[in-house]
Amino acid sequence: MMYSSDKDVFSLMYEREKGKPVNFGSTLGIRAKQRDELIKDTLPNHTLLSTLNKKNIDVPPVMSDLYEWIKNYVHEWGIYEDGSEIAEQAARNPALKKNNS
């Protein structure tokens, strides 16, 4: 999962491959305690972001902003089956990237 920094540079938020440990990007600014809590509390068949829905884990703002955006603009619609569909749709549709609040 990539994100665009304030300087419009794409950076790694996190990467998760089946059977491998979660890899957090070096520019994310996640603390060791946050990282360890997310890894410990994320079940093998769940996403890191779904863990934020179940647990009160303090995470870097870019992760909490993404979680809130998905919760407010995607899950209420119920039109996507997985996170990759959401990311692909956002990449193709610039209107979805705007902050509508």
C-alpha positions, 0 to 999 in steps of 0.5 A: 500500500503506497501513499503520497506524502505532503511533497507528492512523493509516493512512499510505502505505507505497508506491504503484506504478502501471504506467509511473510511478515508485514513490512512498514515503509521507512517514511511512515513514522510508525513506532515500534510499539504501534508496529508490534501491536498491529502485527500481533492483533491482525489475524492472518485472514484480515487486513491491517486496516480492519484491525483498526476497526476492532482495536484502539491502536494509535497509528500514524495519521496517514494510516488513520486517515486512510481508515477513516476515508474507507469507513466513510466513503467505501464501506457505507456503499458496500460496493467493493469486495477487497482493498485492492479494488478500492485502491485501483478505483482510487488510482483511476478516479481523481475525484475519490482522492479529494477530501470532501469534508 
